[in-house]
């Protein structure tokens, strides 16, 4: 398919179908579509994709990068995703011919076949990239050390690989390496490619470094909500979003994916599939959240056939393409309230969870209420519960001060 003969009409819809068929997550697809839409929208009234327009876009982007007005990460991300769109236009395939992230090492066809089988199993799409990265690292390391058959590798090779990684990688990366090597060997043992799953060898734990972000006080949340102009269409939409985060603790990715059919007004429930875990969550439709949603849907939401609740307020009235948009709405609400500017919509979820823990709700109930698949996700909220953490502090009773001044 030649670029100059590719119709613009329907291109993004076909691209979205290809992204979905490739197994990418909902929020990932939305981000890719948003970047692809930038390229498409530059064609204005043109009927076909024009390589000259895209080349001009690349030149402008490179100029902005050289001038320092866009970051290196932004420049590389936009360029890569534009190339992905062009690859789809040219070949119908969204997989770039360049090495994928985590696949830069060259591995044998036999190892490649194992990797594809490993990834084709019951693995969440959010973790597939990390699993691919670790598997390629390991098989490339084996090949580098002359091991071309996986059955020739054993405990000694696994230990040497882990030690080699430990000398080069961060703690967080080592956590993923240990985790996915263990999963890989479970798979190899299952398909008969290894005499052992080596789960005892790989049972050690690598703690990840976790940032503890500051908590948004309840008084500031009230201030944020009060500052929203609920007479305007923007304010009605913003208030409904903020209430979903404040009262129910929804993630931004779930806010934009929420559909009209997700709300059961009769039973007073909100039912949806979480983007992060792919698990169904059923939350109570509280009166305050219900009133905020009703006010937005009836009095501010544009007339559109979109299934999603939250859509653009200006034509075209399409669904919001990225969770980043919710973060930007949160940022603007912070500005209006005179609070420290932040795009972390997750602050509302964090504040709710911390309040629940401080109120005596068990971590298991907090995890269930917020739809977290693992109580490990709740631990950062415990770290912000200063009142109960003080109760865990050990006294210094019985520890005598050094009277010698440190002399022996």
N, C-alpha and C positions, 0 to 999 in steps of 0.2 A: 504494500500500500504506500503510495507516494504522498508526501506531506501536502503538496499543492492540490491534490485531489481529495483530501480528507474533509468532509463537511463538518462544520462547527456544530450544527444542530444535532443534538443527541450524543455528542462526543463524551461529555462528562458522565452521562448516564451509563454509557458503555464502559467507560473507564472504571466507574464505581462497581459495576458487575464483575469486571476482571479482578479488581482488588479484593472483592468479597470471595470470589472463587479461589483466590490464592490463599485464603485462610487468614487474612489480616483482621485484627480486632476493629471494633466499631470506631473507637476514638482515633485509632491510627488511620483508618480509611478517611475519616472526616478531615484530618490534618492534611493528608495527601490531596484530597479533593479541593481543599481551600487553596493550596499552592498551585494546583493545576488550573483552578478558576482564574487566578491572576493572569496566567498566560492567555487563556481563552478570552478573557474580558478585554485584553489589549487589542484584539482584532476588531472591536466595535461592530460595525455593520458588515464586515466581510463574511462571505459564505463559506470560505475554505481556509484551512490553516495555511499561513504564509510563512515560509522559512525566514524571509527577510525581517519580518516583525519579531520573530523569536531571536534572531541574531542581534537585532537592535536592543532587545530586552537584556540579553546576556552582556552586551557592551555597557549598558547603563548600570547593571548590577555590579559588574567588575569595577566600574569607575567609582561607584559608591563605596565599594569595599576598599579600594586603594586610597580613597579620601578619608577613610575611617568613620564614615557615617553608618555603616552596618558592620556587625561583628563577623569574625571569621566563621563561626558556627552557622550564623544565619546565611551567609553567602554560600557556604558549602551545601547546606540543607536545601535552599531554594534551587541551586544549580543541579543538584542530584535529582530532585523531584521533577524538575523540568525535563531533564534527560530521560527520566522514567516515563513521562508522558509521551515524549517523542519516540521512545522505544516501542511503546504501545501502539502509537499511530503507524509506525513503520512495519512492525512485525506482529502486532496483536498480542504481544507478550509484555507483562509488566516487570519481569525479572531482568534487571540490567545485566549486560554482558560483562561488566566489571565485577570483580569479586565482591560478594556480599560482606557486610560487616561480620567479622569473626571467621571469614573463609579465605583470608588472603594466603594462607599456607596451602601449598599444593599437596594433595594427597592422592593415593592410588585409587583406581576405579573400584577395587574391592572395598577399600575403606569408605569411599563415597557411597557405595550401595548400603553399607551398614548404617551410615549416618542418616540416610534417607529413610531407612526402615525404622530407626530409633525415633526420628522426628514424626513419623506417621502414626505413632502410637497415641495413647490417651494423654495428650499433653496440651496444657492451656496455651492459647496463641500468644499470651503476654510473655511466656517463658521460653517459647520455641527458639527465639534468637539467641538467648544465653546458652541454651542447650547445644545449639549448633556451634557456637563459638568454642565451648569447652571441648566438644567432640573433635572438632577440627584441630584444636591445639594439641590434644592428646595423640591423635593419629599422625599428625605431622611430626611430633616428637618421636614417636615410635619409628617412623620411616627414616628420620634423621639418624637414629641409632641402629639402623640396619634391620629393623623388625618389620617385615612386610606382611606377615600373617598374624592376626590378632591372637591366635591360639599359642603363639610363641611368647606372648607377654604374660607375666604373672605378677605376684605380689611385689617382687623386687623392682620391676619396671614401674609399677604404680607408685611405689614409694619414691623412686628417683625422680619421676615426673613431678610429683607433688613438691618435693624439696627444691627442684629447679624452679617451679612456679613461685614458691614462697620467697625465693631470693629476688624476684623481679616484680611481684605484684603487690597490690594493696591488700589490706585485710578483707575488704568487701569483695574484691575479685577472687581471693582465695576461698571465700565462703561459697561462691558460685562454682568454682573448680571442684571443690570437695563434693558439693551437692550433686552436680551433674555427672561426675565420674562414677559416683555411687549408682545413680539412675542408669547410666550407660551399662554398667556391669550387671545390673539386674536384668536388663534387656538382653545382653550377650549370653547370660546364663540361661535365660528363658528359651532362646532360639538355638541353644547348643553350641555356641561359639566360644564358650568359656567353661572350664571345669568348676568354677566357683563364682559366686556373686561378690565375694570379698567385702561383705557388709560389715563384718567385725573390724576389718582393717580400715574401713572408711566410716566408722561409726563416731569418730571424734568430731567435736563441734568447733566451728570457727565463728566467733562472734563478729557481727558486723558493726561498724561504726554508725551510730544513729544520731542524727541531729535532733535536739530538742528545741523546737521552735517556741517562741514566746506565746503565752496564752492571751486571747482577747477577753478581757474582763466582761462580765455580764452587763455592767453599767455601760461599757462602750458599745456593746451589741445593741442595747436599748437606744443609745444615742444614734447609732448608725441607722436603725429602723425608723426612728422619729424624723431623721433628716431627709428621708425620701419623700419627694413630692408625689403623693398618691393620686393627684388630680390629673397628671399627665399620663400619656400612654407609656412613655419610657418608665415612669415611676411605678405604674401598676405592674409592669412586667418585672422590674427590678425588685419590687417588694415581694412578689410571689417567689422569685428565685431565692431571695435572702431568707424568707420564711422556711422554705424547704431545707436550707442549710442549717438554720438556727434551731428549728423545732424537731426536724426529722434526721438531720445529719447527712443529707444526701451529698454525694460527691458531685463535682461539676460535670463529669462525663455522664452521670446518670440524670442530671437535671436537663441537659440538652436532648437526651435520648427519650425522655419521658413522653409518652403518647397520650392522646385524649382518652383512648381506651384503657389506659393504665388506672384510671380513677373510677372506682366503684362508689358512686354517690349514695346508693341505697344502703350498702353495707358499711360505708364509711371507711374504705380501705384504699390504699395505693399499692398496686401490684406491678412489679417490673423485674426484668432480668438485669442484674448488675453487670456493668461493662467490665469491671475488674475481675470478678470471680466467675461470671457466667452462671451464677446461682440466682434463683428466684427469691426476691424479697417481698414480704407483705407487711406494710406499715400502716398504722392507724391514720386515717384522715382526720386530724384534729380540727376543731371548729375554726381556729385562727388561720390554719393553713388552707382549709377549705374555702373560707371567705376570701382570702388573698387570691387563690386560683380562680375562683368564680368571678371576682371583680375584673381580673385581667382577661379571662376568656370571653366574658360577655361584653366588656366595655372598652377593651384596648387591643385585643388580638385581631389582626387583619383578617379579612375574608379570604381564606385560602383552603385548598384541598389537602394541605400537609397533615400528616398524622401526628407529628410532633406538637407538643403544647407550645413550646417557645420557638417563635419564628422572627425573622427580620421585621422591623417596623416600617421599613421603606421598601418599595418595589425593587427586585422581585421578592415577594413574601415567602421566601424559602426557609426551611429549617436552619437553625444555627449550625455551622459546619464544624465548630471546634469548641472544646471545653474552655479554651483560652478566653472565649468571649464572655463566659460567666465570670472568669477572673477579672476581666476588664470592667464588667459591670460592678463587681465588688470593689474594685479600685476606685471607681467614680463615686460610689456610695461613701467610701472612706473619706474622699476629698470633701464631699458635701457636709459630712459630719465633723470635719476638722480632726480626723484621726490620722495616725501614721499611714501613709499610702502603702498599700500592698495589693498584690494580685492573688494572694493565697486565700481563695474561697474556702479551702480546707480548714482555715482557722475556725470557721463556724462549727464544723464537725468536731474539731479538736476540743473546742470549748464545751460543746454538749457532752461529749464523752467524759471529759474531766469532771464536769459537774455531776454526772451520774456516778462516777467512782467516788467522788467526795461525799455524795449523798448516801453511800453505803451499798450501792448496787454492785453485785459481784462482777468480776471481769468476764465471766462466762455469759452473764446476762447482757453486759454491755456489748460484747462481741456479737451475740445473737440479735440484739436490738438494732445494731448498726449494720448487720449483714456481713461482718468480717468472718472469713473462713477459718481464721486461726487466732487464738487468744494472744499470740505473739504480737499481732497488730495493735492490741489494746495496751501493751506495756508502756509505750510512750505517754499515754494519758495518765498512767499511774505516776510517772515521773513528775508530773505537774501538780499532783495532789500533795502540796506542802504540809497540810495539817496532819495527814495520816503518816507521811514520811517521817515527821518529827517523832512520832510514837515509836518508830523503829530504831531511833538513834540509841547507841549504847552509852551508858554513863562512864565517867573516868574514875569512878570509885575504886579504890584499891591500887591505883597506879600512882606511885610516889614520884615526885619530881626529882631530877638528878641534882643532888646537893654537892656533888664534887666538882661542878663546873666542867665536866667532860674529861677530867684527868683520870687516868687509871692508877 
